Amino acid sequence: MTAADHLSIVLAQMTQVVGDLAANADAMRAVRARHPGADLILYPELQLIGYPPEDLVLKPALADRAAAMLAELAAETADGGPAMLVGSVERAKNADGGDALYNIVALLDGGRIVAVRRKHELPNYGTFDEKRVFAPGALPDIVEWRGIKLGLPICEDGWLPKVSAHLAAQGAELLISVNGSPYEIDKDERRLTQVFAGRVAETGLPLIFLNRIGGQDELVFDGCSFVLNGDGTTAHRLTDWEAEERVTRWVKGADGWACAAGAIAAWEAHPADIYSAMIVSLRDYVERNRFPGVVLGLSGGIDSAICAAIAADALGPDKVWCVMMPSRFTSQASLDDAAGCAAMIGCRLDTISIVPAVEAFDTMLAGSFADVEVDITEENVQSRIRGVTLMALSNKFGPMLLTTGNKSEMSVGYATIYGDMAGGYNPLKDAYKMTVFAIAKWRNANVPRLSRNPVTPVMPDAIITKPPSAELRPDQKDEDSLPAYADLDRMLHMLVEEEASVDDVVAKYGFARDAVVRIERLLMLAEYKRRQAPPGVKLSTRNFGRDRRYPITHGFRTG
């Protein structure tokens, strides 16, 4: 067997920091240093500049710096060590002679840039808008390197059949697809068993799928990289959520290249995967934006309790500061439940009564509100007092204010703008209320693999079992204003994720039409609130913000 008959390829499933080219380059160098005997090291999509770069990539200085850094990395491969397949950005002239930016992979070997291939298929749906910043490359040719013909489809190039078919027709022997594929529920298995298994079935070629990990604002990346042989069998599955450097061994036989069998990692099931997404996204958001920790209101309800638990799992309980802010409507049970939750988590809990502030506002507004009935306005004043209190602590001491509203509430506007919506990040933004119940029950019985606070349970059972209430008026319950959450979430999932009509929802579930019409109306009216809400981790196919982009002002209703 000759050197051309076998290869050692390392899959570097790793995180990246958008815009921090030096740190990203150093991380790649460190991987290479740990595998001096490998032939080739693969890095995720746009590993040098970070994915997604959004409009930051339009800064000419970024592309210039990336080009210089890529040249440095290429020069370092003159040491005879492993080649590197590095994702970056390239600024070049397009066919019309104008400047264009391309999403590329560059093969670095022997002290030079051996080949560059540009991304052909630019996704422009859901969370992706690459056509805004990148130009599409031509259909990429194969790269002949060390006796093997490589096809290098970049992310979306591999999600659609055209590029892989073109590369196979050119004689490719191995497809290597580097990705920046964000987490969505069930997406890990869909990538493997549907999308990329499809490319293998179509071409008969072995395929490497490499994905990044880590959080980037509203997106979180779960890794879940894998290797498929040409017969469709899975040779390797890398872990989810965590960095891993997997060495794969390839041998060329009579039927072409094949990868020796390796470890098959088990990927998390629901709702553990959702919880991990929340941990990773919050951890990276807080730490990379250099907050010393988080502060949040702990009401004794399930949303704030699970947010406190997520924060402690992400950051450690010493970096979580909870504040109970009782009013005259706060029950003793809520006070007890909040105290119990903080004690179980092991985080700080302060109590700051909002009664003096409420009384001050009542006095201030007495003249303007004279002869007008008490209504939701007074409830919103309480929420905004709490928001001001928490922001004051954030301003004075530095922790980021964590917002705790779930997707069900945000969908219908059951939240107070400049009140409980105030904050810097919301781990529940894309989690419906029934999902919140599911992860709370799961967390009370399990310690997450990624946790920095390995304790359980994390909240009293009463928090999970009692009827949800904002406690802004006597004997208030959420279901006084909304349908039962199990019903509401079914309506919302169809209206939001499926873009269904009122009649579609009624036909499927048999709900009263007037009830669904009302929920659709509330959904549309609350758009202005959601535009002013903090970011939060994307979990579904249609999160508010990056995926679902509705006009604030419009007159369309399906009911």
Sequence and secondary structure as in RCSB ss.txt:
>XXXX:A:sequence
MTAADHLSIVLAQMTQVVGDLAANADAMRAVRARHPGADLILYPELQLIGYPPEDLVLKPALADRAAAMLAELAA
ETADGGPAMLVGSVERAKNADGGDALYNIVALLDGGRIVAVRRKHELPNYGTFDEKRVFAPGALPDIVEWRGIKL
GLPICEDGWLPKVSAHLAAQGAELLISVNGSPYEIDKDERRLTQVFAGRVAETGLPLIFLNRIGGQDELVFDGCS
FVLNGDGTTAHRLTDWEAEERVTRWVKGADGWACAAGAIAAWEAHPADIYSAMIVSLRDYVERNRFPGVVLGLSG
GIDSAICAAIAADALGPDKVWCVMMPSRFTSQASLDDAAGCAAMIGCRLDTISIVPAVEAFDTMLAGSFADVEVD
ITEENVQSRIRGVTLMALSNKFGPMLLTTGNKSEMSVGYATIYGDMAGGYNPLKDAYKMTVFAIAKWRNANVPRL
SRNPVTPVMPDAIITKPPSAELRPDQKDEDSLPAYADLDRMLHMLVEEEASVDDVVAKYGFARDAVVRIERLLML
AEYKRRQAPPGVKLSTRNFGRDRRYPITHGFRTG
>XXXX:A:secstr
  GGGEEEEEEEE    TT HHHHHHHHHHHHHH TT SEEE  TTTTT S  GGGGG HHHHHHHHHHHHHHHH
HGGGS  EEEEEEEEEEE TTSSEEEEEEEEEEETTEEEEEEE      STT  GGGT         EEETTEEE
E   THHHHSHHHHHHHHHTT SEEEEEE  B  TTHHHHIIIIIIHHHHHHH   EEEEE EEEETTEEEEB  
EEE TTS EEEE  BSS EEEEEEEEEETTEEEE    B     TTHHHHHHHHHHHHHHHHHTT S EEEE  S
SHHHHHHHHHHHHHH GGGEEEEE   TT  HHHHHHHHHHHHHHT EEEE   HHHHHHHHHHHTTTTTT    
HHHHHHHHHHHHHHHHHHHHHH  EEB    HHHHHHT S TTTTT SSB TTTT  HHHHHHHHHHHHH   TT
 SS  S  S HHHHHS     SSTT  GGGTS  HHHHHHHHIIIIIS   HHHHHHHH   HHHHHHHHHHHHH
THHHHTTS      SSS BTTTB   SS      
